[in-house]
Structures are given as structure tokens and as C-alpha cells.
Amino acid sequence: MIESILNIAQDFPLIALSTLMPLIVIISIWKNRNSFDKPLTVVLWFCVFFFLSDLPLWVTSGLGIRNIRYNYIRDISFHLMIIGIYYFVLNNSFKKRMILYMILILSIIGITPLLLSYEAPSQLTAIHKLAIVGVVFLHFHTLISELKITKILSYPFFWISSGILMFSCGSVLIMLFYTYTFSIKTPAMFLFYDQFISFLIVLMFLFIGFGFFNTRKKYS
């Protein structure tokens, strides 16, 4: 099994890098040993969750198993976790309640297909990604309207949110049109989708890492 996993990683280095990127961010953060506020601590736990939850996918791939159900649950979980980050970022009580309601509704939307059938439509994942885009724009609107951040490029969550936004916007169209463009007769299209999403994941964690490296700078 280990040999199979190593062969997959060698054949698809970008996918392997997307798995390792959150671990690289965690190690880099641990090396600096900065003290973080609550929102950044939640982002750090998100990195831990992303890395650990990706490992079973490598194990099942090494065993030649397509674990579709786990992959879907994992995708829904980390999308909800991203939205949950902004509960701690935003200070407005109304916006916090809105995020909680959003998480509840999206959880119901995500779980329902699993109770009705084995495979969940990829369009539901797109809904979660669109929700993330909306929450990130809400965060950016708050930054612009409140004007509490005077040095935006030194603000860690400017970079973290930018990385999350690029990942969500870049992959939402793939999820919307996945079932219409991919079939068993077009494996190259599936590989393209997988590689492109892996690239977006690498980019997201690069931005998250850069955000953490800005924690020592003053931004207000």
C-alpha cells in the first residue's frame, strides 16, 4: 500500500503538494512560535484538520478504493469550517448570528443527500463554495466600511481571506459543471479538474502562510 501511495505521489506531485501545504504552514508557524488571537488559532486548527482529513484519501487511493462518500463529507466539513472562521473574525453580533444560521442551513443541505442516496451531486459543493465567497466579501465589506485597518497589506486576514476567495471562486465553476463535462470516457478531464483544484489549494495555503508571517506587523 505504501508503495502504491508513493507511486501516486510521484505521478501527481501537485496533488501531493496540496496535501502537504497545510503541514508546511503548521511547521513554519510552530518554528516562529508566535502567540495568535482566536481567529488565527481557528485558522491554524483548520490547517491541521485539512492535512489529517486528507490522509485517509491517500490510504484509500493506495488500496484502489474510490471513497466518494468520505470525500464528499470531508469537502462539506472543511467548507463549513472555513465559514466558521469568520464567526470569530467578525465582531458584529448580527453578522455572527447570520454565519451560525448559514452553517446550520448548509449542514442540512449537505447531509440530506447522504440520507437519500450514496452519491451527492457536485452542485451542492458549489453552493458551499458560493457561501464562502459571500462570507469573504462580507468580511472585506466590513474592513472597508469600518476603516479600522489602516495598513491592509499588513493585516493577516487580508491575505488569508484572499487565498480562501481564490480557492472558492476558482473551483466553484468546476463543481457546477462537473457532471456535465466529466464521464468515464473522459478521464483526462477528471485529472485536469483534480490538478487544477490542487493548484488552488496550494495557492490558498501559500496565502494563509503569508498571512501568518504578517502577524508581527502592525496594521492599525
Residue frames as a rotation matrix with the C-alpha (Angstrom) as fourth column:
MET 1
0.562 0.827 0.000 0.00
0.827 -0.562 0.000 0.00
0.000 0.000 -1.000 0.00
ILE 2
0.442 -0.480 -0.758 2.78
0.174 -0.783 0.597 2.44
-0.880 -0.396 -0.262 0.93
GLU 3
-0.639 -0.704 0.310 4.48
0.398 0.043 0.916 1.75
-0.658 0.709 0.253 -2.38
SER 4
-0.136 0.697 0.704 1.23
0.976 -0.026 0.214 2.49
0.168 0.716 -0.677 -4.21
ILE 5
0.766 0.416 -0.490 0.81
0.548 -0.821 0.160 5.77
-0.336 -0.391 -0.857 -2.32
LEU 6
-0.006 -0.867 -0.498 4.38
0.086 -0.496 0.864 6.81
-0.996 -0.038 0.078 -3.15
ASN 7
-0.663 -0.190 0.724 3.81
0.689 0.223 0.690 5.98
-0.292 0.956 -0.017 -6.81
ILE 8
0.372 0.871 0.320 0.65
0.916 -0.400 0.023 8.11
0.148 0.285 -0.947 -6.86
ALA 9
0.682 -0.171 -0.711 2.53
0.259 -0.853 0.454 10.99
-0.684 -0.494 -0.537 -5.20
GLN 10
-0.419 -0.908 0.001 5.33
0.229 -0.105 0.968 10.65
-0.878 0.406 0.252 -7.75
ASP 11
-0.507 0.301 0.808 2.89
0.862 0.158 0.482 10.60
0.018 0.941 -0.339 -10.67
PHE 12
0.367 0.716 0.594 0.84
0.573 -0.677 0.462 13.51
0.733 0.171 -0.659 -9.34
PRO 13
-0.534 -0.723 -0.440 3.24
0.787 -0.233 -0.572 15.78
0.310 -0.651 0.693 -7.38
LEU 14
-0.699 0.313 0.643 0.83
-0.251 -0.949 0.189 18.74
0.669 -0.029 0.742 -7.40
ILE 15
0.435 0.884 -0.173 -1.84
-0.200 0.282 0.938 16.70
0.878 -0.374 0.300 -5.62
ALA 16
0.245 -0.445 -0.861 0.77
0.848 0.529 -0.032 15.51
0.470 -0.722 0.507 -3.09
LEU 17
-0.789 -0.573 0.223 1.91
0.434 -0.775 -0.459 19.10
0.436 -0.265 0.860 -2.55
SER 18
-0.215 0.797 0.564 -1.68
-0.411 -0.598 0.688 20.21
0.886 -0.084 0.456 -1.90
THR 19
0.672 0.396 -0.626 -1.84
0.324 0.603 0.729 17.66
0.666 -0.693 0.276 0.92
LEU 20
-0.002 -0.808 -0.589 1.50
0.971 0.138 -0.193 18.75
0.237 -0.573 0.785 2.39
MET 21
-0.312 -0.181 0.933 0.91
0.284 -0.955 -0.090 22.51
0.907 0.236 0.349 2.16
PRO 22
0.660 0.565 0.495 -1.10
-0.284 -0.422 0.861 22.86
0.696 -0.709 -0.118 5.40
LEU 23
0.788 -0.456 -0.413 1.58
0.615 0.558 0.557 20.80
-0.024 -0.693 0.720 7.20
ILE 24
-0.209 -0.885 0.415 4.25
0.855 -0.372 -0.362 23.14
0.474 0.280 0.835 5.83
VAL 25
0.058 0.334 0.941 2.26
-0.133 -0.931 0.339 26.13
0.989 -0.145 -0.009 7.12
ILE 26
0.936 0.345 -0.063 1.88
-0.009 0.203 0.979 24.48
0.351 -0.916 0.193 10.56
ILE 27
0.416 -0.864 -0.282 5.62
0.909 0.397 0.124 23.71
0.004 -0.308 0.951 10.81
SER 28
-0.324 -0.526 0.786 6.51
0.559 -0.777 -0.290 27.26
0.764 0.345 0.546 9.71
ILE 29
0.405 0.565 0.719 4.16
-0.295 -0.664 0.687 28.73
0.865 -0.491 -0.102 12.32
TRP 30
0.948 -0.053 -0.315 5.48
0.297 0.507 0.809 26.43
0.116 -0.861 0.496 15.04
LYS 31
0.064 -0.995 0.071 9.05
0.936 0.035 -0.350 27.43
0.346 0.089 0.934 14.20
ASN 32
-0.383 -0.168 0.908 8.20
0.103 -0.985 -0.139 31.09
0.918 0.041 0.395 14.80
ARG 33
-0.415 0.264 -0.871 6.14
0.875 0.377 -0.303 30.30
0.249 -0.888 -0.387 17.93
ASN 34
-0.808 0.247 0.535 4.01
-0.219 -0.969 0.116 33.43
0.547 -0.023 0.837 17.69
SER 35
-0.713 0.689 -0.132 1.04
0.399 0.244 -0.884 33.89
-0.577 -0.682 -0.449 20.01
PHE 36
-0.856 0.434 0.281 -2.15
0.193 -0.237 0.952 34.16
0.480 0.869 0.118 17.99
ASP 37
-0.613 0.751 0.245 -5.56
-0.741 -0.437 -0.510 35.59
-0.276 -0.494 0.824 18.68
LYS 38
-0.147 0.642 0.753 -8.70
-0.191 0.728 -0.658 33.43
-0.971 -0.240 0.015 18.49
PRO 39
0.770 0.504 -0.391 -9.42
-0.469 0.031 -0.883 33.82
-0.433 0.863 0.261 14.72
LEU 40
0.135 -0.808 -0.574 -5.85
-0.923 0.109 -0.370 32.91
0.361 0.580 -0.731 13.76
THR 41
-0.634 -0.300 0.713 -5.89
-0.624 0.744 -0.241 29.96
-0.458 -0.598 -0.658 16.16
VAL 42
0.344 0.838 0.423 -9.04
-0.225 0.511 -0.830 28.69
-0.912 0.191 0.364 14.40
VAL 43
0.704 -0.177 -0.687 -7.26
-0.705 -0.065 -0.706 29.04
0.080 0.982 -0.171 11.03
LEU 44
-0.401 -0.913 0.077 -4.37
-0.910 0.389 -0.142 27.02
0.100 -0.127 -0.987 12.46
TRP 45
-0.402 0.343 0.849 -6.77
-0.303 0.825 -0.477 24.26
-0.864 -0.449 -0.228 13.50
PHE 46
0.729 0.624 -0.283 -8.28
-0.432 0.097 -0.897 24.39
-0.532 0.776 0.340 10.03
CYS 47
0.152 -0.776 -0.613 -4.80
-0.936 0.086 -0.342 23.66
0.318 0.625 -0.713 8.60
VAL 48
-0.703 -0.391 0.593 -4.48
-0.622 0.742 -0.248 20.69
-0.343 -0.544 -0.766 10.99
PHE 49
0.111 0.855 0.506 -7.92
-0.234 0.517 -0.823 19.39
-0.966 -0.027 0.258 10.00
PHE 50
0.685 0.155 -0.712 -7.23
-0.708 -0.087 -0.701 19.76
-0.170 0.984 0.050 6.28
PHE 51
-0.275 -0.893 -0.357 -3.98
-0.913 0.359 -0.195 17.80
0.302 0.272 -0.914 6.49
LEU 52
-0.754 -0.045 0.656 -5.26
-0.429 0.790 -0.438 15.00
-0.498 -0.611 -0.615 8.73
SER 53
0.224 0.942 0.250 -8.55
-0.269 0.307 -0.913 14.59
-0.937 0.137 0.322 6.83
ASP 54
0.466 -0.127 -0.876 -6.65
-0.885 -0.075 -0.460 14.28
-0.007 0.989 -0.148 3.54
LEU 55
-0.541 -0.809 0.231 -4.61
-0.814 0.573 0.100 11.29
-0.213 -0.134 -0.968 4.72
PRO 56
-0.155 0.520 0.840 -7.48
-0.083 0.841 -0.535 8.73
-0.984 -0.153 -0.087 4.53
LEU 57
0.794 0.440 -0.419 -7.95
-0.410 -0.121 -0.904 9.68
-0.448 0.890 0.085 0.87
TRP 58
0.016 -0.878 -0.479 -4.34
-0.981 0.080 -0.179 8.70
0.196 0.473 -0.859 0.19
VAL 59
-0.622 -0.209 0.754 -4.80
-0.502 0.846 -0.179 5.42
-0.601 -0.490 -0.631 2.05
THR 60
0.306 0.834 0.460 -7.94
-0.017 0.487 -0.873 4.51
-0.952 0.259 0.163 0.08
SER 61
0.701 -0.134 -0.701 -6.24
-0.706 -0.269 -0.655 5.56
-0.100 0.954 -0.283 -3.17
GLY 62
-0.386 -0.923 -0.007 -3.30
-0.922 0.386 0.028 3.30
-0.023 0.017 -1.000 -2.32
LEU 63
-0.582 0.268 0.768 -5.77
-0.121 0.905 -0.408 0.45
-0.804 -0.331 -0.494 -1.78
GLY 64
-0.978 0.186 0.094 -7.53
0.116 0.112 0.987 1.23
0.173 0.976 -0.131 -5.07
ILE 65
-0.259 0.923 -0.285 -10.76
0.948 0.187 -0.257 2.34
-0.184 -0.337 -0.923 -3.36
ARG 66
-0.630 0.169 0.758 -12.82
0.214 -0.901 0.378 5.32
0.746 0.400 0.532 -4.53
ASN 67
-0.522 0.400 -0.754 -14.10
0.839 0.082 -0.537 6.67
-0.153 -0.913 -0.379 -1.23
ILE 68
-0.478 0.372 0.796 -16.69
0.418 -0.701 0.578 9.03
0.773 0.609 0.180 -2.71
ARG 69
0.574 0.800 -0.177 -18.83
0.510 -0.179 0.842 9.34
0.641 -0.573 -0.510 0.43
TYR 70
0.330 -0.537 -0.776 -15.89
0.854 -0.181 0.488 10.24
-0.402 -0.824 0.399 2.69
ASN 71
-0.675 -0.623 0.395 -14.53
0.737 -0.589 0.331 12.68
0.027 0.515 0.857 0.12
TYR 72
-0.111 0.740 0.663 -17.90
0.374 -0.587 0.718 14.45
0.921 0.327 -0.212 -0.02
ILE 73
0.763 0.398 -0.509 -18.28
0.590 -0.110 0.800 14.60
0.263 -0.911 -0.319 3.79
ARG 74
-0.027 -0.885 -0.465 -14.75
0.904 -0.220 0.366 15.89
-0.427 -0.410 0.806 4.10
ASP 75
-0.659 -0.166 0.734 -15.33
0.599 -0.706 0.378 18.62
0.455 0.688 0.565 1.47
ILE 76
0.342 0.876 0.339 -18.53
0.330 -0.450 0.830 19.76
0.880 -0.172 -0.443 3.18
SER 77
0.651 -0.106 -0.751 -16.79
0.758 0.048 0.650 19.76
-0.033 -0.993 0.112 6.58
PHE 78
-0.372 -0.875 -0.310 -13.85
0.845 -0.457 0.278 21.93
-0.385 -0.158 0.909 5.59
HIS 79
-0.481 0.307 0.821 -16.11
0.439 -0.727 0.528 24.34
0.759 0.614 0.215 3.71
LEU 80
0.647 0.760 -0.056 -18.25
0.373 -0.252 0.893 24.75
0.665 -0.599 -0.446 6.83
MET 81
0.355 -0.608 -0.710 -15.08
0.889 -0.015 0.458 25.16
-0.289 -0.793 0.536 8.90
ILE 82
-0.665 -0.572 0.480 -13.91
0.711 -0.682 0.172 28.00
0.229 0.456 0.860 6.64
ILE 83
0.016 0.764 0.645 -17.26
0.190 -0.636 0.748 29.77
0.982 0.111 -0.155 7.10
GLY 84
0.749 0.287 -0.597 -16.97
0.587 0.128 0.799 29.18
0.306 -0.949 -0.072 10.85
ILE 85
-0.313 -0.932 -0.185 -13.62
0.945 -0.286 -0.156 31.01
0.092 -0.224 0.970 10.90
TYR 86
-0.639 0.047 0.767 -15.43
0.223 -0.944 0.244 34.26
0.736 0.327 0.593 10.12
TYR 87
0.594 0.762 -0.257 -17.67
0.441 -0.040 0.897 33.85
0.673 -0.646 -0.360 13.16
PHE 88
0.439 -0.528 -0.727 -14.55
0.826 -0.081 0.557 34.70
-0.353 -0.846 0.401 15.15
VAL 89
-0.590 -0.688 0.422 -13.26
0.804 -0.550 0.227 37.30
0.076 0.473 0.878 12.68
LEU 90
-0.306 0.579 0.756 -16.40
0.187 -0.742 0.644 39.46
0.934 0.338 0.119 12.53
ASN 91
-0.972 -0.145 -0.184 -17.32
0.211 -0.199 -0.957 41.41
0.102 -0.969 0.224 15.65
ASN 92
-0.563 0.821 0.090 -20.88
-0.788 -0.567 0.241 42.38
0.249 0.065 0.966 14.74
SER 93
-0.654 0.335 0.678 -23.42
-0.320 0.690 -0.649 40.21
-0.686 -0.642 -0.344 16.65
PHE 94
0.460 0.857 -0.233 -25.91
-0.562 0.078 -0.823 40.25
-0.687 0.510 0.518 13.74
LYS 95
0.265 -0.459 -0.848 -23.23
-0.893 0.215 -0.395 39.04
0.364 0.862 -0.353 11.32
LYS 96
-0.782 -0.539 0.315 -22.19
-0.623 0.701 -0.348 36.33
-0.033 -0.468 -0.883 13.79
ARG 97
-0.185 0.808 0.559 -25.78
-0.298 0.496 -0.815 35.07
-0.937 -0.317 0.149 14.01
MET 98
0.592 0.381 -0.711 -26.04
-0.758 -0.036 -0.651 35.16
-0.274 0.924 0.267 10.23
ILE 99
-0.289 -0.793 -0.536 -22.97
-0.859 0.462 -0.221 32.94
0.423 0.396 -0.815 9.95
LEU 100
-0.782 0.052 0.621 -24.39
-0.393 0.732 -0.556 30.48
-0.484 -0.679 -0.552 12.50
TYR 101
0.290 0.953 0.086 -27.68
-0.389 0.199 -0.899 30.25
-0.874 0.228 0.429 10.58
MET 102
0.402 -0.228 -0.887 -25.71
-0.909 0.014 -0.416 29.82
0.107 0.973 -0.202 7.35
ILE 103
-0.701 -0.714 -0.007 -23.71
-0.698 0.687 -0.200 26.94
0.147 -0.135 -0.980 8.84
LEU 104
-0.463 0.615 0.638 -26.91
-0.266 0.590 -0.762 25.29
-0.845 -0.523 -0.109 10.07
ILE 105
0.571 0.733 -0.369 -28.67
-0.538 -0.005 -0.843 25.58
-0.620 0.680 0.392 6.70
LEU 106
0.180 -0.593 -0.785 -25.62
-0.928 0.162 -0.335 24.43
0.326 0.788 -0.522 4.73
SER 107
-0.768 -0.414 0.489 -25.19
-0.586 0.762 -0.276 21.47
-0.259 -0.498 -0.828 7.10
ILE 108
0.019 0.876 0.481 -28.75
-0.211 0.474 -0.855 20.37
-0.977 -0.085 0.194 6.42
ILE 109
0.684 0.204 -0.700 -28.28
-0.694 -0.115 -0.711 20.85
-0.226 0.972 0.062 2.68
GLY 110
-0.187 -0.889 -0.417 -25.06
-0.936 0.291 -0.200 18.86
0.299 0.353 -0.887 2.76
ILE 111
-0.759 -0.127 0.639 -26.26
-0.466 0.791 -0.397 15.97
-0.455 -0.599 -0.659 4.93
THR 112
0.173 0.983 0.062 -29.65
-0.644 0.161 -0.748 15.41
-0.745 0.089 0.661 3.26
PRO 113
0.387 -0.008 -0.922 -28.31
-0.866 0.340 -0.367 13.79
0.316 0.940 0.125 0.03
LEU 114
-0.688 -0.717 -0.113 -26.31
-0.616 0.660 -0.430 11.27
0.383 -0.226 -0.896 2.10
LEU 115
-0.581 0.563 0.588 -29.54
-0.390 0.441 -0.808 10.09
-0.715 -0.698 -0.037 3.69
LEU 116
0.451 0.856 -0.254 -31.24
-0.574 0.060 -0.817 9.68
-0.684 0.514 0.518 0.31
SER 117
0.967 -0.175 -0.188 -28.53
-0.068 0.533 -0.843 8.24
0.248 0.828 0.504 -1.92
TYR 118
0.544 -0.830 -0.123 -24.91
0.780 0.446 0.440 7.13
-0.310 -0.335 0.890 -1.98
GLU 119
-0.503 -0.757 0.416 -23.57
0.861 -0.480 0.168 9.86
0.073 0.443 0.894 -4.25
ALA 120
0.255 0.521 -0.815 -24.23
0.530 -0.780 -0.332 13.55
-0.809 -0.347 -0.475 -3.62
PRO 121
0.698 0.041 0.715 -24.43
0.688 -0.315 -0.654 15.96
0.199 0.948 -0.248 -6.58
SER 122
-0.331 -0.940 -0.080 -21.38
0.941 -0.323 -0.105 18.14
0.072 -0.110 0.991 -7.05
GLN 123
-0.120 0.356 0.927 -23.65
0.299 -0.877 0.376 21.20
0.947 0.322 -0.001 -7.36
LEU 124
0.859 0.440 -0.262 -24.21
0.351 -0.134 0.927 21.07
0.372 -0.888 -0.270 -3.59
THR 125
0.126 -0.902 -0.412 -20.48
0.932 -0.036 0.362 21.55
-0.341 -0.430 0.836 -3.05
ALA 126
-0.504 -0.253 0.826 -20.72
0.654 -0.736 0.174 24.59
0.564 0.627 0.537 -5.34
ILE 127
0.545 0.761 0.351 -23.39
0.256 -0.550 0.795 26.05
0.798 -0.343 -0.495 -3.03
HIS 128
0.737 -0.345 -0.582 -20.99
0.628 0.031 0.777 25.78
-0.250 -0.938 0.239 -0.10
LYS 129
-0.346 -0.915 0.206 -18.25
0.926 -0.298 0.231 27.45
-0.150 0.270 0.951 -2.12
LEU 130
-0.181 0.377 0.908 -20.58
0.443 -0.793 0.417 30.29
0.878 0.478 -0.024 -3.10
ALA 131
0.852 0.480 -0.208 -21.45
0.366 -0.262 0.893 30.73
0.374 -0.837 -0.400 0.57
ILE 132
0.222 -0.869 -0.443 -17.75
0.871 -0.029 0.491 31.06
-0.439 -0.495 0.750 1.36
VAL 133
-0.523 -0.368 0.769 -17.41
0.748 -0.631 0.206 33.71
0.410 0.683 0.605 -1.35
GLY 134
0.345 0.764 0.545 -20.31
0.296 -0.640 0.709 35.62
0.891 -0.084 -0.447 0.21
VAL 135
0.848 -0.055 -0.527 -18.81
0.525 -0.048 0.850 35.46
-0.072 -0.997 -0.012 3.71
VAL 136
-0.186 -0.982 -0.031 -15.39
0.937 -0.186 0.294 36.61
-0.295 0.025 0.955 2.47
PHE 137
-0.404 0.108 0.909 -16.98
0.526 -0.785 0.327 39.55
0.748 0.610 0.260 0.65
LEU 138
0.741 0.671 0.000 -18.88
0.328 -0.362 0.873 40.35
0.586 -0.647 -0.488 3.86
HIS 139
0.463 -0.677 -0.572 -15.54
0.785 0.012 0.620 40.43
-0.413 -0.736 0.537 5.66
PHE 140
-0.547 -0.690 0.474 -13.98
0.835 -0.492 0.247 42.69
0.063 0.531 0.845 3.03
HIS 141
0.082 0.672 0.736 -17.02
0.399 -0.699 0.594 44.99
0.913 0.245 -0.325 3.14
THR 142
0.857 0.197 -0.475 -16.61
0.507 -0.161 0.847 45.23
0.090 -0.967 -0.237 6.92
LEU 143
-0.058 -0.968 -0.244 -12.94
0.909 -0.152 0.388 46.17
-0.413 -0.199 0.889 6.50
ILE 144
-0.586 -0.161 0.794 -13.81
0.655 -0.670 0.348 48.91
0.476 0.724 0.499 4.00
SER 145
0.278 0.840 0.465 -16.79
0.313 -0.537 0.783 50.31
0.908 -0.072 -0.412 5.88
GLU 146
0.857 0.081 -0.509 -15.32
0.514 -0.072 0.855 50.33
0.033 -0.994 -0.103 9.40
LEU 147
0.553 -0.704 0.445 -11.87
-0.071 -0.572 -0.817 51.62
0.830 0.420 -0.367 8.38
LYS 148
0.917 -0.242 0.316 -10.24
-0.320 0.024 0.947 50.14
-0.237 -0.970 -0.056 11.48
ILE 149
0.397 -0.796 0.456 -7.43
0.687 0.588 0.428 48.56
-0.609 0.143 0.780 9.47
THR 150
0.710 -0.160 -0.686 -5.13
-0.346 -0.928 -0.141 51.29
-0.614 0.337 -0.714 8.17
LYS 151
-0.322 -0.849 -0.420 -2.39
-0.901 0.138 0.411 49.03
-0.291 0.510 -0.809 6.73
ILE 152
0.626 0.780 -0.002 -4.38
-0.736 0.590 -0.331 46.46
-0.258 0.209 0.943 4.81
LEU 153
0.500 -0.486 -0.717 -1.34
-0.423 0.585 -0.692 44.64
0.756 0.649 0.087 3.34
SER 154
-0.660 -0.725 0.199 -0.02
-0.501 0.227 -0.835 44.02
0.560 -0.651 -0.512 6.87
TYR 155
-0.033 0.754 0.656 -3.34
-0.965 0.147 -0.218 42.62
-0.261 -0.640 0.723 8.08
PRO 156
-0.804 -0.414 0.426 -3.06
-0.344 0.909 0.235 38.78
-0.485 0.042 -0.874 8.27
PHE 157
-0.197 0.815 0.545 -6.69
0.376 0.577 -0.725 38.16
-0.905 0.062 -0.420 7.35
PHE 158
0.366 0.219 -0.905 -6.42
-0.712 -0.560 -0.424 40.20
-0.599 0.799 -0.048 4.17
TRP 159
-0.467 -0.649 -0.600 -4.08
-0.879 0.416 0.234 37.52
0.098 0.636 -0.765 2.82
ILE 160
-0.859 0.204 0.469 -5.91
-0.010 0.910 -0.414 34.61
-0.512 -0.360 -0.780 4.43
SER 161
0.131 0.990 -0.062 -9.26
0.006 -0.063 -0.998 35.78
-0.991 0.130 -0.014 3.03
SER 162
0.181 -0.138 -0.974 -7.71
-0.921 -0.370 -0.119 36.45
-0.344 0.919 -0.194 -0.38
GLY 163
-0.825 -0.545 -0.148 -6.38
-0.564 0.789 0.244 32.89
-0.016 0.285 -0.958 -0.54
ILE 164
-0.600 0.694 0.397 -9.73
0.257 0.638 -0.726 31.45
-0.757 -0.334 -0.562 0.52
LEU 165
0.290 0.737 -0.610 -11.52
-0.368 -0.503 -0.782 33.62
-0.883 0.452 0.125 -2.04
MET 166
-0.215 -0.455 -0.864 -9.27
-0.972 0.019 0.233 32.50
-0.090 0.891 -0.446 -4.90
PHE 167
-0.970 -0.142 0.196 -9.77
-0.149 0.989 -0.022 28.85
-0.191 -0.051 -0.980 -3.98
SER 168
-0.325 0.931 0.163 -13.55
0.285 0.261 -0.922 29.16
-0.902 -0.254 -0.350 -3.72
CYS 169
0.358 0.455 -0.815 -14.05
-0.572 -0.583 -0.577 31.26
-0.738 0.673 0.051 -6.86
GLY 170
-0.396 -0.641 -0.658 -11.64
-0.912 0.193 0.362 29.16
-0.105 0.743 -0.661 -8.89
SER 171
-0.997 -0.058 0.060 -13.27
-0.057 0.998 0.028 25.83
-0.061 0.025 -0.998 -8.04
VAL 172
-0.365 0.930 0.043 -16.96
-0.254 -0.055 -0.966 26.80
-0.896 -0.363 0.256 -7.93
LEU 173
0.140 0.417 -0.898 -17.41
-0.968 -0.135 -0.214 26.57
-0.211 0.899 0.385 -11.73
ILE 174
-0.721 -0.451 -0.526 -15.83
-0.545 0.838 0.028 23.11
0.428 0.307 -0.850 -11.77
MET 175
-0.893 0.407 0.193 -18.34
0.098 0.593 -0.799 21.91
-0.440 -0.695 -0.570 -9.18
LEU 176
-0.114 0.905 -0.409 -21.26
-0.549 -0.400 -0.734 23.47
-0.828 0.141 0.542 -11.05
PHE 177
0.454 0.271 -0.849 -20.46
-0.891 0.111 -0.441 21.84
-0.026 0.956 0.292 -14.39
TYR 178
-0.491 -0.743 0.454 -18.64
-0.749 0.627 0.215 18.70
-0.445 -0.234 -0.864 -13.18
THR 179
-0.185 0.491 0.851 -21.43
0.077 0.871 -0.486 16.23
-0.980 -0.024 -0.199 -14.03
TYR 180
0.812 0.552 -0.191 -21.90
-0.099 -0.193 -0.976 17.77
-0.576 0.811 -0.102 -17.49
THR 181
0.556 -0.677 -0.482 -18.24
-0.816 -0.334 -0.472 17.70
0.159 0.656 -0.738 -18.55
PHE 182
-0.540 -0.800 0.260 -16.88
-0.838 0.541 -0.074 14.55
-0.082 -0.258 -0.963 -16.92
SER 183
0.743 0.668 -0.034 -17.71
-0.669 0.743 -0.019 10.92
0.012 0.037 0.999 -17.70
ILE 184
0.542 -0.524 0.657 -15.94
-0.023 0.772 0.635 7.58
-0.840 -0.360 0.406 -17.55
LYS 185
0.644 -0.252 0.723 -14.95
0.762 0.296 -0.576 8.17
-0.069 0.921 0.383 -21.17
THR 186
0.548 -0.442 0.711 -13.09
0.057 -0.828 -0.558 11.40
0.835 0.346 -0.429 -20.34
PRO 187
0.632 -0.343 -0.695 -10.55
0.775 0.304 0.555 10.54
0.021 -0.889 0.458 -17.59
ALA 188
-0.427 -0.830 0.360 -8.27
0.815 -0.525 -0.244 13.34
0.391 0.189 0.901 -18.79
MET 189
-0.013 0.520 0.854 -10.94
-0.051 -0.853 0.519 15.87
0.999 -0.037 0.037 -17.81
PHE 190
0.898 0.319 -0.303 -11.14
0.238 0.225 0.945 14.40
0.370 -0.921 0.126 -14.30
LEU 191
0.167 -0.931 -0.325 -7.35
0.986 0.151 0.074 14.63
-0.020 -0.332 0.943 -13.99
PHE 192
-0.452 -0.281 0.847 -7.43
0.449 -0.892 -0.056 18.26
0.771 0.355 0.529 -15.16
TYR 193
0.504 0.726 0.467 -10.08
-0.132 -0.470 0.873 19.11
0.854 -0.502 -0.141 -12.55
ASP 194
0.835 -0.193 -0.515 -8.14
0.542 0.453 0.708 17.35
0.097 -0.870 0.483 -9.80
GLN 195
-0.170 -0.984 0.055 -4.86
0.976 -0.176 -0.129 19.04
0.136 0.032 0.990 -10.71
PHE 196
-0.287 0.118 0.951 -6.47
0.224 -0.957 0.186 22.47
0.931 0.266 0.249 -11.02
ILE 197
0.777 0.599 0.193 -8.18
-0.086 -0.202 0.976 22.21
0.623 -0.775 -0.105 -7.63
SER 198
0.558 -0.672 -0.487 -4.88
0.828 0.413 0.378 21.01
-0.052 -0.614 0.787 -6.13
PHE 199
-0.416 -0.696 0.586 -3.19
0.730 -0.639 -0.242 24.09
0.543 0.327 0.774 -7.57
LEU 200
0.134 0.566 0.813 -5.86
-0.134 -0.803 0.581 26.31
0.982 -0.186 -0.032 -5.98
ILE 201
0.918 0.162 -0.361 -5.35
0.296 0.324 0.898 24.55
0.263 -0.932 0.250 -2.63
VAL 202
0.034 -0.985 -0.172 -1.59
0.997 0.044 -0.059 25.14
0.066 -0.169 0.983 -2.81
LEU 203
-0.434 -0.144 0.889 -2.23
0.351 -0.936 0.020 28.79
0.830 0.321 0.457 -3.64
MET 204
0.591 0.744 0.310 -4.71
-0.058 -0.344 0.937 29.14
0.804 -0.572 -0.160 -0.76
PHE 205
0.824 -0.289 -0.487 -2.26
0.564 0.351 0.747 27.78
-0.045 -0.890 0.453 1.81
LEU 206
-0.287 -0.900 0.328 0.55
0.888 -0.378 -0.262 29.94
0.360 0.216 0.907 0.43
PHE 207
-0.163 0.331 0.929 -1.64
-0.043 -0.944 0.328 32.97
0.986 0.014 0.168 1.12
ILE 208
0.873 0.473 -0.117 -2.60
0.060 0.133 0.989 31.62
0.484 -0.871 0.088 4.54
GLY 209
0.360 -0.832 -0.422 1.08
0.933 0.324 0.156 31.10
0.007 -0.450 0.893 5.36
PHE 210
-0.492 -0.526 0.694 1.91
0.569 -0.797 -0.201 34.62
0.659 0.296 0.691 4.20
GLY 211
0.378 0.724 0.577 -0.91
-0.118 -0.580 0.806 35.91
0.918 -0.372 -0.134 6.38
PHE 212
0.882 -0.074 -0.465 0.62
0.456 0.377 0.806 34.24
0.116 -0.923 0.366 9.43
PHE 213
-0.104 -0.995 -0.009 4.03
0.986 -0.102 -0.132 35.73
0.131 -0.022 0.991 8.63
ASN 214
-0.334 0.051 0.941 2.39
0.198 -0.972 0.123 39.16
0.921 0.227 0.315 8.84
THR 215
0.548 0.662 -0.512 1.25
0.608 0.104 0.787 38.65
0.574 -0.742 -0.345 12.44
ARG 216
-0.050 -0.650 -0.758 4.20
0.957 -0.249 0.151 40.62
-0.287 -0.718 0.635 13.83
LYS 217
-0.801 -0.244 0.547 3.41
0.469 -0.824 0.319 43.67
0.372 0.512 0.774 11.74
LYS 218
-0.560 0.625 -0.543 1.19
0.263 -0.487 -0.833 46.49
-0.785 -0.610 0.109 12.92
TYR 219
-0.708 0.362 0.606 -1.89
0.667 0.063 0.742 47.07
0.231 0.930 -0.286 10.77
SER 220
0.425 0.894 0.144 -3.92
0.766 -0.440 0.468 49.65
0.482 -0.088 -0.872 12.70
